[in-house]
Structure formats: C-alpha cells, structure tokens
Amino acid sequence: MKAEASKDLDRIFAEGGHLITEALRKGAREAILRHKKEGFPIVVWRNGKTVWIPPEEIDDYLAAQDARR
C-alpha cells in the first residue's frame, strides 16, 4: 500500500472510525436477523469456544449484546 493511501486510511479511522464501527454493527445485526427469519442458527465466539445459537434464541442473544454496549 502506498504511504499516501495509508495516511488516508489513518485519517478516515481517526475522524470517522465510529461511523465505520456502527456500519459494521448494523450489517452484522441485519445478517443475524436474516438468519433468524430463515430459521438458521448463528455461530458466535464465547469463552474461547464456538457456540451455536439456534434461531429461537437469537432475540435473547441480540438483547444481551445491546445491554453490553
């Protein structure tokens, strides 16, 4: 990567990093809700292990995530 491009990325993250983080959170939440709607589980990382969350428990998972922020 060119030094100039790297500086641009540094500036974007410094000035608008929270916007990028929010966009990623929104996209992940939409994907999780799509899994629920289609009846598919999601996989999350908890305490060093992968854990399958069945579709019927996704609302509880999202509520817990929201409470942590």
Backbone as XML, in Angstrom:
<?xml version="1.0"?>
<chain id="A" units="angstrom">
  <residue number="1" name="MET">
    <atom name="N" x="0.851" y="-1.169" z="0.000"/>
    <atom name="CA" x="0.000" y="0.000" z="0.000"/>
    <atom name="C" x="0.898" y="1.232" z="0.000"/>
  </residue>
  <residue number="2" name="LYS">
    <atom name="N" x="0.514" y="2.194" z="-0.783"/>
    <atom name="CA" x="1.290" y="3.422" z="-0.840"/>
    <atom name="C" x="1.165" y="4.176" z="0.480"/>
  </residue>
  <residue number="3" name="ALA">
    <atom name="N" x="2.224" y="4.907" z="0.829"/>
    <atom name="CA" x="2.223" y="5.675" z="2.077"/>
    <atom name="C" x="1.079" y="6.680" z="2.096"/>
  </residue>
  <residue number="4" name="GLU">
    <atom name="N" x="0.784" y="7.257" z="0.936"/>
    <atom name="CA" x="-0.297" y="8.241" z="0.836"/>
    <atom name="C" x="-1.655" y="7.595" z="1.154"/>
  </residue>
  <residue number="5" name="ALA">
    <atom name="N" x="-1.888" y="6.418" z="0.601"/>
    <atom name="CA" x="-3.145" y="5.716" z="0.856"/>
    <atom name="C" x="-3.246" y="5.328" z="2.327"/>
  </residue>
  <residue number="6" name="SER">
    <atom name="N" x="-2.135" y="4.925" z="2.911"/>
    <atom name="CA" x="-2.122" y="4.559" z="4.320"/>
    <atom name="C" x="-2.488" y="5.750" z="5.199"/>
  </residue>
  <residue number="7" name="LYS">
    <atom name="N" x="-1.974" y="6.929" z="4.866"/>
    <atom name="CA" x="-2.310" y="8.128" z="5.626"/>
    <atom name="C" x="-3.791" y="8.451" z="5.513"/>
  </residue>
  <residue number="8" name="ASP">
    <atom name="N" x="-4.368" y="8.236" z="4.303"/>
    <atom name="CA" x="-5.800" y="8.474" z="4.124"/>
    <atom name="C" x="-6.620" y="7.540" z="5.007"/>
  </residue>
  <residue number="9" name="LEU">
    <atom name="N" x="-6.219" y="6.289" z="5.057"/>
    <atom name="CA" x="-6.935" y="5.334" z="5.908"/>
    <atom name="C" x="-6.810" y="5.707" z="7.374"/>
  </residue>
  <residue number="10" name="ASP">
    <atom name="N" x="-5.636" y="6.112" z="7.783"/>
    <atom name="CA" x="-5.437" y="6.545" z="9.168"/>
    <atom name="C" x="-6.359" y="7.717" z="9.493"/>
  </residue>
  <residue number="11" name="ARG">
    <atom name="N" x="-6.469" y="8.657" z="8.568"/>
    <atom name="CA" x="-7.330" y="9.827" z="8.780"/>
    <atom name="C" x="-8.800" y="9.406" z="8.871"/>
  </residue>
  <residue number="12" name="ILE">
    <atom name="N" x="-9.217" y="8.511" z="7.979"/>
    <atom name="CA" x="-10.614" y="8.050" z="7.992"/>
    <atom name="C" x="-10.945" y="7.393" z="9.329"/>
  </residue>
  <residue number="13" name="PHE">
    <atom name="N" x="-10.062" y="6.526" z="9.799"/>
    <atom name="CA" x="-10.320" y="5.861" z="11.076"/>
    <atom name="C" x="-10.269" y="6.827" z="12.247"/>
  </residue>
  <residue number="14" name="ALA">
    <atom name="N" x="-9.366" y="7.786" z="12.194"/>
    <atom name="CA" x="-9.254" y="8.756" z="13.287"/>
    <atom name="C" x="-10.460" y="9.684" z="13.338"/>
  </residue>
  <residue number="15" name="GLU">
    <atom name="N" x="-10.931" y="10.105" z="12.183"/>
    <atom name="CA" x="-12.023" y="11.083" z="12.133"/>
    <atom name="C" x="-13.406" y="10.447" z="12.130"/>
  </residue>
  <residue number="16" name="GLY">
    <atom name="N" x="-13.517" y="9.287" z="11.530"/>
    <atom name="CA" x="-14.848" y="8.697" z="11.395"/>
    <atom name="C" x="-14.902" y="7.235" z="11.766"/>
  </residue>
  <residue number="17" name="GLY">
    <atom name="N" x="-13.972" y="6.804" z="12.595"/>
    <atom name="CA" x="-13.930" y="5.400" z="12.974"/>
    <atom name="C" x="-15.219" y="4.909" z="13.591"/>
  </residue>
  <residue number="18" name="HIS">
    <atom name="N" x="-15.870" y="5.776" z="14.359"/>
    <atom name="CA" x="-17.130" y="5.364" z="14.988"/>
    <atom name="C" x="-18.204" y="5.101" z="13.933"/>
  </residue>
  <residue number="19" name="LEU">
    <atom name="N" x="-18.154" y="5.813" z="12.814"/>
    <atom name="CA" x="-19.130" y="5.583" z="11.741"/>
    <atom name="C" x="-18.901" y="4.224" z="11.080"/>
  </residue>
  <residue number="20" name="ILE">
    <atom name="N" x="-17.637" y="3.871" z="10.915"/>
    <atom name="CA" x="-17.306" y="2.571" z="10.341"/>
    <atom name="C" x="-17.751" y="1.458" z="11.281"/>
  </residue>
  <residue number="21" name="THR">
    <atom name="N" x="-17.480" y="1.628" z="12.565"/>
    <atom name="CA" x="-17.880" y="0.632" z="13.555"/>
    <atom name="C" x="-19.398" y="0.456" z="13.557"/>
  </residue>
  <residue number="22" name="GLU">
    <atom name="N" x="-20.129" y="1.541" z="13.526"/>
    <atom name="CA" x="-21.598" y="1.459" z="13.515"/>
    <atom name="C" x="-22.110" y="0.775" z="12.254"/>
  </residue>
  <residue number="23" name="ALA">
    <atom name="N" x="-21.497" y="1.065" z="11.111"/>
    <atom name="CA" x="-21.907" y="0.423" z="9.861"/>
    <atom name="C" x="-21.676" y="-1.083" z="9.927"/>
  </residue>
  <residue number="24" name="LEU">
    <atom name="N" x="-20.545" y="-1.495" z="10.494"/>
    <atom name="CA" x="-20.266" y="-2.927" z="10.643"/>
    <atom name="C" x="-21.247" y="-3.583" z="11.599"/>
  </residue>
  <residue number="25" name="ARG">
    <atom name="N" x="-21.562" y="-2.913" z="12.706"/>
    <atom name="CA" x="-22.541" y="-3.464" z="13.660"/>
    <atom name="C" x="-23.909" y="-3.621" z="13.009"/>
  </residue>
  <residue number="26" name="LYS">
    <atom name="N" x="-24.313" y="-2.603" z="12.261"/>
    <atom name="CA" x="-25.624" y="-2.652" z="11.594"/>
    <atom name="C" x="-25.675" y="-3.800" z="10.588"/>
  </residue>
  <residue number="27" name="GLY">
    <atom name="N" x="-24.613" y="-3.957" z="9.814"/>
    <atom name="CA" x="-24.568" y="-5.043" z="8.836"/>
    <atom name="C" x="-24.608" y="-6.413" z="9.495"/>
  </residue>
  <residue number="28" name="ALA">
    <atom name="N" x="-23.873" y="-6.564" z="10.587"/>
    <atom name="CA" x="-23.873" y="-7.843" z="11.306"/>
    <atom name="C" x="-25.247" y="-8.137" z="11.883"/>
  </residue>
  <residue number="29" name="ARG">
    <atom name="N" x="-25.893" y="-7.114" z="12.451"/>
    <atom name="CA" x="-27.220" y="-7.299" z="13.031"/>
    <atom name="C" x="-28.228" y="-7.715" z="11.955"/>
  </residue>
  <residue number="30" name="GLU">
    <atom name="N" x="-28.142" y="-7.076" z="10.792"/>
    <atom name="CA" x="-29.050" y="-7.430" z="9.690"/>
    <atom name="C" x="-28.829" y="-8.876" z="9.245"/>
  </residue>
  <residue number="31" name="ALA">
    <atom name="N" x="-27.572" y="-9.302" z="9.179"/>
    <atom name="CA" x="-27.272" y="-10.683" z="8.798"/>
    <atom name="C" x="-27.801" y="-11.663" z="9.840"/>
  </residue>
  <residue number="32" name="ILE">
    <atom name="N" x="-27.648" y="-11.324" z="11.111"/>
    <atom name="CA" x="-28.150" y="-12.187" z="12.189"/>
    <atom name="C" x="-29.668" y="-12.301" z="12.112"/>
  </residue>
  <residue number="33" name="LEU">
    <atom name="N" x="-30.342" y="-11.184" z="11.890"/>
    <atom name="CA" x="-31.807" y="-11.212" z="11.793"/>
    <atom name="C" x="-32.272" y="-11.982" z="10.557"/>
  </residue>
  <residue number="34" name="ARG">
    <atom name="N" x="-31.497" y="-11.921" z="9.495"/>
    <atom name="CA" x="-31.826" y="-12.703" z="8.296"/>
    <atom name="C" x="-31.717" y="-14.192" z="8.597"/>
  </residue>
  <residue number="35" name="HIS">
    <atom name="N" x="-30.698" y="-14.569" z="9.368"/>
    <atom name="CA" x="-30.573" y="-15.972" z="9.779"/>
    <atom name="C" x="-31.809" y="-16.400" z="10.568"/>
  </residue>
  <residue number="36" name="LYS">
    <atom name="N" x="-32.228" y="-15.557" z="11.504"/>
    <atom name="CA" x="-33.401" y="-15.880" z="12.320"/>
    <atom name="C" x="-34.628" y="-16.064" z="11.439"/>
  </residue>
  <residue number="37" name="LYS">
    <atom name="N" x="-34.831" y="-15.131" z="10.524"/>
    <atom name="CA" x="-36.001" y="-15.170" z="9.636"/>
    <atom name="C" x="-36.026" y="-16.449" z="8.800"/>
  </residue>
  <residue number="38" name="GLU">
    <atom name="N" x="-34.859" y="-16.889" z="8.343"/>
    <atom name="CA" x="-34.768" y="-18.090" z="7.507"/>
    <atom name="C" x="-34.714" y="-19.380" z="8.324"/>
  </residue>
  <residue number="39" name="GLY">
    <atom name="N" x="-34.616" y="-19.236" z="9.667"/>
    <atom name="CA" x="-34.585" y="-20.416" z="10.525"/>
    <atom name="C" x="-33.213" y="-21.039" z="10.677"/>
  </residue>
  <residue number="40" name="PHE">
    <atom name="N" x="-32.161" y="-20.249" z="10.418"/>
    <atom name="CA" x="-30.791" y="-20.756" z="10.528"/>
    <atom name="C" x="-30.158" y="-20.299" z="11.834"/>
  </residue>
  <residue number="41" name="PRO">
    <atom name="N" x="-29.314" y="-21.133" z="12.421"/>
    <atom name="CA" x="-28.590" y="-20.715" z="13.624"/>
    <atom name="C" x="-27.446" y="-19.773" z="13.249"/>
  </residue>
  <residue number="42" name="ILE">
    <atom name="N" x="-26.889" y="-19.129" z="14.251"/>
    <atom name="CA" x="-25.665" y="-18.347" z="14.070"/>
    <atom name="C" x="-24.593" y="-18.978" z="14.946"/>
  </residue>
  <residue number="43" name="VAL">
    <atom name="N" x="-23.351" y="-18.674" z="14.648"/>
    <atom name="CA" x="-22.233" y="-19.182" z="15.436"/>
    <atom name="C" x="-21.498" y="-17.980" z="16.018"/>
  </residue>
  <residue number="44" name="VAL">
    <atom name="N" x="-21.251" y="-18.018" z="17.321"/>
    <atom name="CA" x="-20.546" y="-16.927" z="17.991"/>
    <atom name="C" x="-19.366" y="-17.507" z="18.766"/>
  </residue>
  <residue number="45" name="TRP">
    <atom name="N" x="-18.473" y="-16.632" z="19.188"/>
    <atom name="CA" x="-17.294" y="-17.000" z="19.966"/>
    <atom name="C" x="-17.551" y="-16.619" z="21.415"/>
  </residue>
  <residue number="46" name="ARG">
    <atom name="N" x="-17.522" y="-17.600" z="22.308"/>
    <atom name="CA" x="-17.743" y="-17.353" z="23.737"/>
    <atom name="C" x="-16.729" y="-18.127" z="24.564"/>
  </residue>
  <residue number="47" name="ASN">
    <atom name="N" x="-16.028" y="-17.405" z="25.409"/>
    <atom name="CA" x="-15.080" y="-18.040" z="26.330"/>
    <atom name="C" x="-14.110" y="-18.977" z="25.616"/>
  </residue>
  <residue number="48" name="GLY">
    <atom name="N" x="-13.628" y="-18.540" z="24.464"/>
    <atom name="CA" x="-12.639" y="-19.331" z="23.740"/>
    <atom name="C" x="-13.194" y="-20.502" z="22.952"/>
  </residue>
  <residue number="49" name="LYS">
    <atom name="N" x="-14.521" y="-20.566" z="22.810"/>
    <atom name="CA" x="-15.138" y="-21.673" z="22.086"/>
    <atom name="C" x="-16.213" y="-21.147" z="21.135"/>
  </residue>
  <residue number="50" name="THR">
    <atom name="N" x="-16.469" y="-21.926" z="20.078"/>
    <atom name="CA" x="-17.584" y="-21.581" z="19.200"/>
    <atom name="C" x="-18.872" y="-22.130" z="19.813"/>
  </residue>
  <residue number="51" name="VAL">
    <atom name="N" x="-19.925" y="-21.336" z="19.709"/>
    <atom name="CA" x="-21.221" y="-21.712" z="20.267"/>
    <atom name="C" x="-22.293" y="-21.476" z="19.201"/>
  </residue>
  <residue number="52" name="TRP">
    <atom name="N" x="-23.129" y="-22.472" z="18.973"/>
    <atom name="CA" x="-24.242" y="-22.339" z="18.033"/>
    <atom name="C" x="-25.436" y="-21.747" z="18.771"/>
  </residue>
  <residue number="53" name="ILE">
    <atom name="N" x="-26.003" y="-20.686" z="18.208"/>
    <atom name="CA" x="-27.202" y="-20.057" z="18.767"/>
    <atom name="C" x="-28.367" y="-20.406" z="17.835"/>
  </residue>
  <residue number="54" name="PRO">
    <atom name="N" x="-29.343" y="-21.175" z="18.323"/>
    <atom name="CA" x="-30.477" y="-21.533" z="17.466"/>
    <atom name="C" x="-31.336" y="-20.299" z="17.157"/>
  </residue>
  <residue number="55" name="PRO">
    <atom name="N" x="-32.071" y="-20.337" z="16.057"/>
    <atom name="CA" x="-32.852" y="-19.161" z="15.652"/>
    <atom name="C" x="-33.814" y="-18.654" z="16.724"/>
  </residue>
  <residue number="56" name="GLU">
    <atom name="N" x="-34.369" y="-19.552" z="17.509"/>
    <atom name="CA" x="-35.331" y="-19.132" z="18.530"/>
    <atom name="C" x="-34.674" y="-18.407" z="19.710"/>
  </residue>
  <residue number="57" name="GLU">
    <atom name="N" x="-33.348" y="-18.437" z="19.795"/>
    <atom name="CA" x="-32.622" y="-17.737" z="20.866"/>
    <atom name="C" x="-31.888" y="-16.481" z="20.377"/>
  </residue>
  <residue number="58" name="ILE">
    <atom name="N" x="-32.041" y="-16.154" z="19.114"/>
    <atom name="CA" x="-31.321" y="-15.014" z="18.543"/>
    <atom name="C" x="-31.764" y="-13.698" z="19.171"/>
  </residue>
  <residue number="59" name="ASP">
    <atom name="N" x="-33.055" y="-13.526" z="19.428"/>
    <atom name="CA" x="-33.516" y="-12.276" z="20.057"/>
    <atom name="C" x="-32.854" y="-12.071" z="21.420"/>
  </residue>
  <residue number="60" name="ASP">
    <atom name="N" x="-32.744" y="-13.140" z="22.196"/>
    <atom name="CA" x="-32.082" y="-13.049" z="23.503"/>
    <atom name="C" x="-30.607" y="-12.695" z="23.334"/>
  </residue>
  <residue number="61" name="TYR">
    <atom name="N" x="-29.966" y="-13.298" z="22.351"/>
    <atom name="CA" x="-28.553" y="-13.001" z="22.078"/>
    <atom name="C" x="-28.376" y="-11.523" z="21.729"/>
  </residue>
  <residue number="62" name="LEU">
    <atom name="N" x="-29.227" y="-11.013" z="20.839"/>
    <atom name="CA" x="-29.113" y="-9.598" z="20.447"/>
    <atom name="C" x="-29.395" y="-8.664" z="21.621"/>
  </residue>
  <residue number="63" name="ALA">
    <atom name="N" x="-30.363" y="-9.019" z="22.448"/>
    <atom name="CA" x="-30.673" y="-8.186" z="23.615"/>
    <atom name="C" x="-29.470" y="-8.133" z="24.566"/>
  </residue>
  <residue number="64" name="ALA">
    <atom name="N" x="-28.815" y="-9.285" z="24.751"/>
    <atom name="CA" x="-27.639" y="-9.320" z="25.619"/>
    <atom name="C" x="-26.506" y="-8.481" z="25.034"/>
  </residue>
  <residue number="65" name="GLN">
    <atom name="N" x="-26.338" y="-8.537" z="23.714"/>
    <atom name="CA" x="-25.308" y="-7.731" z="23.059"/>
    <atom name="C" x="-25.608" y="-6.238" z="23.217"/>
  </residue>
  <residue number="66" name="ASP">
    <atom name="N" x="-26.870" y="-5.864" z="23.052"/>
    <atom name="CA" x="-27.260" y="-4.465" z="23.208"/>
    <atom name="C" x="-27.024" y="-3.969" z="24.633"/>
  </residue>
  <residue number="67" name="ALA">
    <atom name="N" x="-27.281" y="-4.833" z="25.606"/>
    <atom name="CA" x="-27.104" y="-4.462" z="27.004"/>
    <atom name="C" x="-25.633" y="-4.250" z="27.347"/>
  </residue>
  <residue number="68" name="ARG">
    <atom name="N" x="-24.745" y="-4.914" z="26.630"/>
    <atom name="CA" x="-23.301" y="-4.784" z="26.881"/>
    <atom name="C" x="-22.739" y="-3.469" z="26.385"/>
  </residue>
  <residue number="69" name="ARG">
    <atom name="N" x="-23.456" y="-2.797" z="25.499"/>
    <atom name="CA" x="-22.942" y="-1.515" z="24.953"/>
    <atom name="C" x="-23.444" y="-0.351" z="25.707"/>
  </residue>
</chain>
